[in-house]
Amino acid sequence: MSIVKWSPMKELDEIRKDMQRLFDEFFEPPHRRRRFWPRPAEAGVIVPNIEMYDRKNEIVIKAELPGVNKEDIDLTVTKDSLTLRGELKQEEEINDEDYYSAEISYGSFARTIPLPVEVDSAKAKATFKNGVLQIVLPKREEVKPKEIKVEVS
């Protein structure tokens, strides 16, 4: 789970935008008014949901990417982080005035995930199935737990 810094100025700016949209909607002719917000171009930021867990000798990360084509996904792995980039493309062009509701965000996204241990980026593997990207990152040899048997005499 990533921590996002809270900004009161950003909150005020969002309220200002909402009020501007409200007044814009009020003065439009009734047949062109929308019933729902936000408008398609202002739908929001795409942040893929992830889960990360330990599997003894490797770290597994799963990311939800519904609607994204595997050709539009780019992964960058370093020893201590994973950067996931991609783009969700709109399949057809629809005019703003034709929408009743628009909640899907389209566009580019990027997310950098700090890793809990160092990994061997050369041996990383990724699979994409049913809108879920799974990345398997083997741990580096020096961070793998080693068992030492102690003989008691």
Secondary structure, DSSP 8 states (H G I E B T S, - for coil): -------HHHHHHHHHHHHHHHHHHHTS-GGG--SSSS-GGG-------EEEEEETTEEEEEEE-TT--GGGEEEEE-SSEEEEEEEE--SS---GGG-S------EEEEEEEE-SS-B-GGG-EEEEETTEEEEEEEB-GGGS---------
